[in-house]
Structures are given as structure tokens and as C-alpha cells.
Amino acid sequence: MRRTFSLMIAISVLLIGLGTACPSGDGSASSSGAAASSTGKGIVGTWKIAKAEGSMASTNEGTVYEFGDDGKFVLGGMTKGDYTTEGGKVTLKYAGMDMEQTATYELSEGDSKMVYKLEGSDQVFHMERQ
């Protein structure tokens, strides 16, 4: 059962990434991320999708995102990479893949809740800090 869930998360990440990938050099983030962006302190921590809207909504609910203060992220406990933030946007660069994914985010309720909207997609995640 756990293996099936892990496979579903991996497939979801791949499908989301294919729909929202940004080729490098398009201006959404610098190639290294360090020059134009800085690691966001507001989203640092562990977030769980409490409610999802758009494509594959029910599949995404319950998924956990972990944003470290070192610019590293973990998605669903297994997918890893680096992230940068700039002006209410977060860009994820998946480890081992030539792929970036950008989302806008808005924190509320003392930074305990976040609305996370994937660019180029109809997906919106309502997250709660864990």
C-alpha cells in the first residue's frame, strides 16, 4: 500500500512538472537561483495540503512539502531538490531532473496557512503549517 502511494506521488510530481516546467533562461528564475533570489524564510518549515483545487485535487490532498532554511525541499517524503523565492513566488528545481516549477504563494493567519498556486496549471493548494 505504501509503495502504491509513493508511486502515485512520483507520478503526480512528474505530471505536475510536465505541465508547469519552465525552461531555464526564461526569466522566471536565474540559472543558479542565488544571484536573483534568496531562500524564503516565510515558507521555511513543513506544510501539508489540507485542500486542493484543480486537476488531480484528491490525489494531492495530504501531500507534505518541506522547505528547509538551506534552500532544499522535500516533496511527499521522497522527491527532493532546491528552491528559491522572490516576490511571492517560489521556484522548485527537482534533483536529477532538468525541470523547474514555479508557483505563487500567499501566507496568512500568522504564517500558519499558505495558498500555493502552480503557474501554468489550474492547481491551487491550501496548505497548513505542521
Sequence and secondary structure as in RCSB ss.txt:
>XXXX:A:sequence
MRRTFSLMIAISVLLIGLGTACPSGDGSASSSGAAASSTGKGIVGTWKIAKAEGSMASTNEGTVYEFGDDGKFVL
GGMTKGDYTTEGGKVTLKYAGMDMEQTATYELSEGDSKMVYKLEGSDQVFHMERQ
>XXXX:A:secstr
 HHHHHHHHHHHHHHHHHHHB  TTSSSS SSSTTT B  STT EEEEEEEEESTTHHHHTT EEEE TTSEEEE
TTTEEEEEEEETTEEEEEETTSS EEEEEEEEETTTTEEEEEETTSS EEEEEE 
